[in-house]
Amino acid sequence: MTHYPKITAETLFDAVVVANGAFPKHETLLRILHHAPHVIACDGTAETLLNAGFTAQQMTVIGDGDSLAPRLKRQLHFISISEQDDNDLTKATRYVCTQYKQTRQQLTANRRLRIAYLGATGKREDHTLGNIALMVHYYNHFNVQPFMLTDEGIFIAARGDCSFDVTPGQQISIFNFGCQQLECQGLRWPIYPFETLWQGTLNEAVHSVVQIKADNSYLIYITWAFY
């Protein structure tokens, strides 16, 4: 069973990818960002990071450059990827995987690359929905462990039997991505192989550990409240 401890300001990630959505305000997210070993900015997000006090040397910028001023392309470590089959979030994720290629060869199923995604929600609702769905895609096809962190909560892509450290009273939602078996311990209401996304929303932790038993992929959302 894969165990997920609580995400805190001291949680270590291999990289932090910052998308061009709503820039985080939550103190925990900002501390994670400022202590990240590698910060990858999606295109125009670079200007937001510069305005937030980051320097050009503290980030790598990935994208097609359509939302980045020419002067910034010259000033920053900008890697132009013009193809349009993938969005900038996916281009940034591929870049991280490439940079960690040697490390990834040594990783097991229990030690995937841990990537935190910030600024991936807000502004455009269609971008938000697409980015959330990409977390499961990255888990299944990129061999990474993605964590989408927002000012309200955390999306964690997972598969199979997993346990999550929580605080009783935290609000939790579970989204099924192909499970025929989906059961839990530690939630107020039982879960099952939901056929639509809304069916697994608005549950609540009643114990300090939530255990999920599943035979495929799912996305769990845990609010910051009560942390």
C-alpha positions, 0 to 999 in steps of 0.5 A, spaced: 500 500 500 502 506 498 502 511 503 501 519 502 503 523 508 501 530 509 503 536 504 506 541 509 511 547 507 517 542 508 515 537 503 520 536 498 519 535 491 523 534 485 521 540 481 515 545 482 511 547 475 508 554 475 502 554 470 499 561 468 493 560 472 491 564 479 498 565 482 498 562 489 497 566 495 497 560 501 503 561 505 504 553 505 504 554 497 509 560 497 514 556 502 514 550 497 515 555 491 521 559 494 524 552 497 523 548 490 530 545 488 527 547 480 522 551 478 519 551 471 515 556 469 510 555 463 511 561 458 508 567 461 508 565 468 515 567 468 513 575 468 509 573 474 515 570 478 519 576 476 514 580 479 514 576 485 521 577 487 524 571 483 530 572 479 532 569 472 537 564 475 532 561 479 527 558 473 527 555 467 521 557 462 518 552 457 513 554 452 511 556 445 513 563 447 506 566 445 505 570 452 512 572 453 515 578 451 521 578 447 525 582 452 524 576 457 525 571 452 532 574 451 533 575 459 531 568 461 533 561 460 527 560 455 526 553 452 522 554 446 517 548 444 513 550 438 508 544 437 501 545 439 499 537 441 501 538 448 499 544 452 505 548 456 504 544 463 505 538 459 511 541 455 514 543 462 512 536 465 516 532 459 522 537 460 522 535 468 522 528 466 528 529 461 532 532 466 531 527 471 532 521 466 538 518 469 535 519 476 528 516 473 532 509 471 533 508 478 526 509 481 521 504 483 514 504 483 514 507 490 519 513 488 516 516 482 518 523 480 515 528 485 512 534 482 508 540 485 504 544 480 502 551 482 497 556 478 494 550 474 487 552 476 483 559 476 482 564 470 480 559 465 475 554 467 477 550 461 484 550 462 483 548 470 479 542 468 484 540 463 490 541 467 486 537 473 485 531 468 492 531 466 494 529 473 492 522 472 495 522 465 502 524 468 501 519 473 499 513 468 504 515 462 510 519 465 511 515 471 511 521 475 507 523 482 503 529 481 501 534 486 496 539 484 496 544 490 491 550 490 489 555 495 484 551 497 486 544 497 490 538 494 489 534 488 493 527 488 493 522 482 493 515 485 492 508 483 491 501 487 491 501 494 493 507 498 493 511 505 493 518 506 494 522 512 489 527 514 485 530 519 478 528 522 474 533 519 477 535 512 473 535 506 475 530 501 473 528 494 474 522 490 474 522 482 474 515 479 478 514 472 477 507 471 476 503 477 471 497 477 473 496 485 473 502 489 472 502 497 475 506 503 476 506 510 476 513 514 471 517 510 464 519 513 460 516 507 462 509 503 465 510 496 464 505 490 466 505 483 463 512 481 460 512 474 460 520 473 465 525 476 460 529 481 458 522 485 465 522 489 465 529 491 464 532 498 466 526 503 469 527 509 475 524 513 473 521 520 479 518 522 487 521 521 488 516 516 484 515 509 485 508 506 483 507 499 482 500 496 482 500 488 484 496 482 485 502 477 487 510 477 483 515 481 484 522 483 483 524 490 482 532 493 483 534 500 482 541 502 487 545 506 482 546 512 483 543 519 491 542 517 
